[in-house]
Amino acid sequence: MKVISIISPARRGGRNPFIFTVSAAYASDKLIAADYQRKSVLTQKLASQATDVAEYSIRDHYSMIKRVVSEYLKTHKETVFV
């Protein structure tokens, strides 16, 4: 929910909410793994198979999410998951 709340509806644009949520879960897994200096559990392929969302859609949404979260972290000087 934190990752989703960082991204304004204007930045989300007309993206499919289901695909966006799958990608946010994938991004969150990567952020949590980084915070704990561990390997992430989800892969794009696994998320794709579990949700029937194309890997390229997850990759496309994830790249936008990653960019926005990176900008957020630079200005807020905090971790996303506390």
DSSP file (Angstrom, degrees, kcal/mol; ACC not computed):
  #  RESIDUE AA STRUCTURE BP1 BP2  ACC     N-H-->O    O-->H-N    N-H-->O    O-->H-N    TCO  KAPPA ALPHA  PHI   PSI    X-CA   Y-CA   Z-CA
    1    1 A M     >        0   0    0      0, 0.0     4,-2.6     0, 0.0     5,-0.2   0.000 360.0 360.0 360.0 -34.0    0.0    0.0    0.0
    2    2 A K  H  >  +     0   0    0      2,-0.2     4,-1.4     1,-0.2    79,-0.0   0.926 360.0  48.0 -62.9 -44.2    2.9    2.3    0.7
    3    3 A V  H  > S+     0   0    0      1,-0.2     4,-0.9     2,-0.2     3,-0.4   0.930 113.2  48.0 -62.2 -45.2    4.3    2.0   -2.8
    4    4 A I  H >4 S+     0   0    0      1,-0.2     3,-0.6     2,-0.2    -1,-0.2   0.894 109.0  53.9 -62.7 -39.7    0.8    2.6   -4.3
    5    5 A S  H 3< S+     0   0    0     -4,-2.6    -1,-0.2     1,-0.2    -2,-0.2   0.768 101.5  59.9 -68.2 -24.4    0.3    5.6   -2.1
    6    6 A I  H 3< S+     0   0    0     -4,-1.4     2,-0.7    -3,-0.4    -1,-0.2   0.813  94.5  72.6 -70.3 -30.1    3.6    7.2   -3.3
    7    7 A I  S << S-     0   0    0     -4,-0.9    -1,-0.1    -3,-0.6    58,-0.0  -0.781  82.0-138.2 -96.3 115.9    2.4    7.2   -6.9
    8    8 A S    >>  -     0   0    0     -2,-0.7     4,-1.9     1,-0.1     3,-0.5  -0.271  22.2-113.1 -68.6 154.6   -0.3    9.8   -7.6
    9    9 A P  H 3> S+     0   0    0      0, 0.0     4,-1.6     0, 0.0    -1,-0.1   0.841 118.6  58.4 -56.6 -32.8   -3.2    9.0   -9.8
   10   10 A A  H 34 S+     0   0    0      1,-0.2     4,-0.1     2,-0.2    -3,-0.0   0.890 106.6  46.9 -64.8 -38.4   -1.9   11.5  -12.4
   11   11 A R  H <4 S+     0   0    0     -3,-0.5    -1,-0.2     1,-0.2     3,-0.1   0.829 109.1  54.9 -71.4 -32.1    1.4    9.5  -12.6
   12   12 A R  H >< S+     0   0    0     -4,-1.9     3,-1.5     1,-0.2    -1,-0.2   0.830  86.1 172.8 -69.1 -31.6   -0.5    6.2  -12.9
   13   13 A G  T 3<  -     0   0    0     -4,-1.6    -1,-0.2     1,-0.2    -2,-0.1  -0.294  62.6 -23.0  60.0-139.4   -2.4    7.6  -15.9
   14   14 A G  T 3  S+     0   0    0     -3,-0.1    -1,-0.2    -4,-0.1    -2,-0.1   0.046  92.7 144.9 -94.2  25.9   -4.7    5.2  -17.7
   15   15 A R    <   -     0   0    0     -3,-1.5    -3,-0.0     1,-0.1    -2,-0.0  -0.342  62.3 -98.4 -67.8 145.2   -2.8    2.1  -16.5
   16   16 A N     >  -     0   0    0      1,-0.2     4,-2.6     2,-0.0     5,-0.2  -0.466  29.3-141.8 -61.5 123.2   -4.8   -1.0  -15.8
   17   17 A P  H  > S+     0   0    0      0, 0.0     4,-2.2     0, 0.0    -1,-0.2   0.845  98.2  51.7 -61.3 -35.0   -5.3   -1.1  -12.0
   18   18 A F  H  > S+     0   0    0      2,-0.2     4,-2.2     1,-0.2     5,-0.2   0.946 113.1  43.2 -67.2 -47.6   -4.9   -4.9  -11.7
   19   19 A I  H  > S+     0   0    0      1,-0.2     4,-2.4     2,-0.2    -1,-0.2   0.889 113.1  53.7 -64.9 -38.7   -1.6   -4.9  -13.6
   20   20 A F  H  X S+     0   0    0     -4,-2.6     4,-2.2     2,-0.2    -1,-0.2   0.908 109.1  48.6 -61.3 -42.1   -0.5   -1.9  -11.7
   21   21 A T  H  X S+     0   0    0     -4,-2.2     4,-2.2     2,-0.2    -2,-0.2   0.900 110.3  50.3 -66.7 -41.4   -1.2   -3.7   -8.4
   22   22 A V  H  X S+     0   0    0     -4,-2.2     4,-2.1     1,-0.2    -1,-0.2   0.923 113.0  47.2 -60.3 -44.1    0.7   -6.8   -9.5
   23   23 A S  H  X S+     0   0    0     -4,-2.4     4,-2.7     1,-0.2    -2,-0.2   0.857 109.2  53.6 -67.5 -35.6    3.6   -4.6  -10.4
   24   24 A A  H  X S+     0   0    0     -4,-2.2     4,-2.7     2,-0.2    -1,-0.2   0.885 108.5  49.9 -65.8 -38.4    3.5   -2.8   -7.1
   25   25 A A  H  X S+     0   0    0     -4,-2.2     4,-2.2     2,-0.2    -2,-0.2   0.918 111.8  48.4 -64.5 -42.8    3.6   -6.1   -5.3
   26   26 A Y  H  X S+     0   0    0     -4,-2.1     4,-1.8     2,-0.2    -2,-0.2   0.928 113.7  46.7 -61.4 -46.0    6.7   -7.1   -7.4
   27   27 A A  H  X S+     0   0    0     -4,-2.7     4,-2.3     1,-0.2    -2,-0.2   0.898 110.6  52.9 -63.6 -41.2    8.3   -3.7   -6.7
   28   28 A S  H  X S+     0   0    0     -4,-2.7     4,-2.9     1,-0.2     5,-0.2   0.900 106.1  53.0 -62.3 -41.2    7.5   -4.0   -3.0
   29   29 A D  H  X S+     0   0    0     -4,-2.2     4,-2.3     1,-0.2    -1,-0.2   0.910 110.1  48.3 -59.7 -42.4    9.1   -7.4   -2.8
   30   30 A K  H  X S+     0   0    0     -4,-1.8     4,-2.0     2,-0.2    -2,-0.2   0.894 112.5  48.3 -66.4 -39.7   12.3   -6.0   -4.4
   31   31 A L  H  X S+     0   0    0     -4,-2.3     4,-2.5     2,-0.2    -2,-0.2   0.916 112.0  48.3 -67.0 -43.7   12.3   -3.0   -1.9
   32   32 A I  H  X S+     0   0    0     -4,-2.9     4,-1.9     2,-0.2    -2,-0.2   0.926 111.2  50.8 -62.6 -44.2   11.8   -5.2    1.1
   33   33 A A  H  <>S+     0   0    0     -4,-2.3     5,-3.1    -5,-0.2     4,-0.3   0.908 110.8  49.1 -59.9 -42.2   14.6   -7.5    0.0
   34   34 A A  H ><5S+     0   0    0     -4,-2.0     3,-1.1     3,-0.2    -1,-0.2   0.910 108.3  53.5 -64.7 -41.9   16.9   -4.6   -0.5
   35   35 A D  H 3<5S+     0   0    0     -4,-2.5    -1,-0.2     1,-0.3    -2,-0.2   0.862 117.4  37.6 -59.8 -36.1   16.0   -3.2    3.0
   36   36 A Y  T 3<5S-     0   0    0     -4,-1.9    -1,-0.3    -5,-0.2    -2,-0.2   0.314 110.8-121.1 -98.2   7.2   17.0   -6.6    4.5
   37   37 A Q  T < 5S+     0   0    0     -3,-1.1     2,-0.3    -4,-0.3    -3,-0.2   0.907  71.6 125.5  50.8  48.3   19.9   -7.2    2.1
   38   38 A R      < -     0   0    0     -5,-3.1     2,-0.3    -6,-0.1    -1,-0.2  -0.757  68.8 -91.0-124.6 171.0   18.3  -10.4    0.9
   39   39 A K        -     0   0    0     -2,-0.3    -9,-0.0    -3,-0.1     2,-0.0  -0.671  48.0-109.4 -83.6 139.5   17.3  -11.8   -2.5
   40   40 A S        -     0   0    0     -2,-0.3   -10,-0.1     1,-0.1    -1,-0.1  -0.325  16.9-146.5 -68.5 153.7   13.8  -11.0   -3.6
   41   41 A V  S    S+     0   0    0    -12,-0.1     2,-0.2   -15,-0.1    -1,-0.1   0.876  74.3  70.9 -87.8 -43.7   11.3  -13.8   -3.7
   42   42 A L        -     0   0    0    -16,-0.1     2,-0.3   -17,-0.1    -2,-0.1  -0.505  58.6-169.3 -80.3 141.9    9.1  -12.8   -6.7
   43   43 A T     >  -     0   0    0     -2,-0.2     4,-2.6     1,-0.1     5,-0.3  -0.839  36.8-112.7-116.0 163.1   10.3  -12.9  -10.2
   44   44 A Q  H  > S+     0   0    0     -2,-0.3     4,-2.3     1,-0.2     5,-0.2   0.898 119.8  51.7 -61.0 -38.4    8.5  -11.3  -13.1
   45   45 A K  H  > S+     0   0    0      2,-0.2     4,-2.7     1,-0.2    -1,-0.2   0.928 110.6  46.5 -64.7 -45.4    7.8  -14.8  -14.5
   46   46 A L  H  > S+     0   0    0      2,-0.2     4,-2.5     1,-0.2    -2,-0.2   0.924 114.1  47.5 -63.7 -45.3    6.4  -16.1  -11.2
   47   47 A A  H  X S+     0   0    0     -4,-2.6     4,-1.5     1,-0.2     6,-0.3   0.893 112.9  50.8 -61.9 -39.1    4.2  -13.0  -10.7
   48   48 A S  H  X>S+     0   0    0     -4,-2.3     4,-1.9    -5,-0.3     5,-0.9   0.931 112.3  44.9 -63.8 -47.2    3.1  -13.4  -14.3
   49   49 A Q  H  <5S+     0   0    0     -4,-2.7    -2,-0.2     1,-0.2    -1,-0.2   0.883 114.1  49.4 -66.0 -38.6    2.2  -17.0  -13.9
   50   50 A A  H  <5S+     0   0    0     -4,-2.5    -1,-0.2    -5,-0.2    -2,-0.2   0.785 125.4  26.6 -72.1 -27.3    0.4  -16.5  -10.6
   51   51 A T  H  <5S-     0   0    0     -4,-1.5    -2,-0.2    -5,-0.2    -1,-0.2   0.486  98.8-122.0-116.1  -6.3   -1.7  -13.6  -11.9
   52   52 A D  T  <5 +     0   0    0     -4,-1.9     2,-0.4     1,-0.3    -3,-0.2   0.859  65.7 138.9  61.3  37.2   -2.0  -14.2  -15.6
   53   53 A V      < -     0   0    0     -5,-0.9    -1,-0.3    -6,-0.3    -2,-0.2  -0.935  60.9-105.7-109.5 135.0   -0.5  -10.8  -16.4
   54   54 A A    >>  -     0   0    0     -2,-0.4     4,-1.9     1,-0.1     3,-0.6  -0.299  20.8-129.5 -61.4 139.4    2.1  -10.6  -19.2
   55   55 A E  H 3> S+     0   0    0      1,-0.2     4,-2.8     2,-0.2     5,-0.2   0.881 108.7  56.2 -57.0 -40.3    5.7  -10.3  -18.0
   56   56 A Y  H 3> S+     0   0    0      1,-0.2     4,-2.3     2,-0.2    -1,-0.2   0.831 105.4  52.1 -64.9 -30.2    6.2   -7.3  -20.3
   57   57 A S  H <> S+     0   0    0     -3,-0.6     4,-2.5     2,-0.2     5,-0.3   0.910 110.5  47.3 -69.7 -42.0    3.3   -5.5  -18.7
   58   58 A I  H  X S+     0   0    0     -4,-1.9     4,-3.0     2,-0.2    -2,-0.2   0.931 113.3  49.4 -61.7 -45.0    4.8   -6.1  -15.2
   59   59 A R  H  X S+     0   0    0     -4,-2.8     4,-2.1     2,-0.2    -2,-0.2   0.906 111.5  48.7 -61.2 -43.8    8.2   -4.9  -16.5
   60   60 A D  H  X S+     0   0    0     -4,-2.3     4,-1.3     2,-0.2    -2,-0.2   0.940 116.0  41.8 -62.9 -49.1    6.6   -1.8  -18.1
   61   61 A H  H  X S+     0   0    0     -4,-2.5     4,-2.6     1,-0.2    -2,-0.2   0.909 112.6  55.5 -65.5 -41.6    4.7   -0.8  -14.9
   62   62 A Y  H  X S+     0   0    0     -4,-3.0     4,-3.2    -5,-0.3     5,-0.2   0.884 102.4  55.7 -60.2 -39.6    7.7   -1.7  -12.7
   63   63 A S  H  X S+     0   0    0     -4,-2.1     4,-1.8     1,-0.2    -1,-0.2   0.898 110.9  44.7 -62.9 -38.4   10.0    0.6  -14.6
   64   64 A M  H  X S+     0   0    0     -4,-1.3     4,-2.3     2,-0.2    -2,-0.2   0.925 114.4  48.9 -68.2 -44.6    7.6    3.5  -13.9
   65   65 A I  H  X S+     0   0    0     -4,-2.6     4,-2.9     1,-0.2     5,-0.3   0.925 110.4  51.3 -60.5 -45.6    7.1    2.5  -10.3
   66   66 A K  H  X S+     0   0    0     -4,-3.2     4,-2.2     1,-0.2    -1,-0.2   0.907 110.5  48.8 -59.2 -44.0   10.9    2.2   -9.7
   67   67 A R  H  X S+     0   0    0     -4,-1.8     4,-2.0    -5,-0.2    -1,-0.2   0.923 114.3  44.7 -63.0 -46.0   11.5    5.7  -11.2
   68   68 A V  H  X S+     0   0    0     -4,-2.3     4,-2.3     2,-0.2    -2,-0.2   0.909 113.9  48.7 -67.8 -42.9    8.8    7.4   -9.0
   69   69 A V  H  X S+     0   0    0     -4,-2.9     4,-2.7     2,-0.2    -1,-0.2   0.889 109.8  53.1 -65.6 -38.2    9.8    5.6   -5.8
   70   70 A S  H  X S+     0   0    0     -4,-2.2     4,-1.8    -5,-0.3    -1,-0.2   0.921 110.0  47.6 -61.4 -44.0   13.4    6.5   -6.4
   71   71 A E  H  X S+     0   0    0     -4,-2.0     4,-1.5     1,-0.2    -2,-0.2   0.914 111.8  51.2 -61.6 -42.9   12.5   10.2   -6.8
   72   72 A Y  H  X S+     0   0    0     -4,-2.3     4,-2.1     1,-0.2     3,-0.2   0.924 108.9  49.9 -60.5 -46.5   10.4    9.9   -3.6
   73   73 A L  H  X S+     0   0    0     -4,-2.7     4,-1.6     1,-0.2     5,-0.4   0.848 106.9  55.6 -64.5 -34.1   13.2    8.4   -1.6
   74   74 A K  H  < S+     0   0    0     -4,-1.8    -1,-0.2     1,-0.2    -2,-0.2   0.869 115.7  37.1 -64.9 -36.4   15.6   11.2   -2.8
   75   75 A T  H  < S+     0   0    0     -4,-1.5    -2,-0.2    -3,-0.2    -1,-0.2   0.728 122.3  41.6 -89.4 -23.0   13.3   13.9   -1.5
   76   76 A H  H  < S-     0   0    0     -4,-2.1    -2,-0.2    -5,-0.2    -3,-0.2   0.564  86.4-146.1-104.4  -9.9   12.0   12.2    1.7
   77   77 A K     <  +     0   0    0     -4,-1.6     2,-0.3    -5,-0.2    -3,-0.1   0.869  60.9 105.2  47.8  47.5   15.2   10.6    3.0
   78   78 A E  S    S-     0   0    0     -5,-0.4     2,-0.2    -6,-0.1    -1,-0.2  -0.955  74.0-103.9-145.8 164.2   13.4    7.6    4.4
   79   79 A T        -     0   0    0     -2,-0.3     3,-0.1     1,-0.1   -48,-0.0  -0.611  26.0-129.9 -86.5 156.1   13.0    4.0    3.6
   80   80 A V  S    S+     0   0    0     -2,-0.2     2,-0.6     1,-0.2    -1,-0.1   0.883  97.0  48.6 -72.4 -37.6    9.7    3.0    2.1
   81   81 A F              0   0    0      1,-0.1    -1,-0.2   -50,-0.1    -2,-0.0  -0.909 360.0 360.0-110.5 115.5    9.2    0.2    4.6
   82   82 A V              0   0    0     -2,-0.6    -1,-0.1    -3,-0.1    -2,-0.1   0.377 360.0 360.0-110.4 360.0    9.7    1.0    8.3
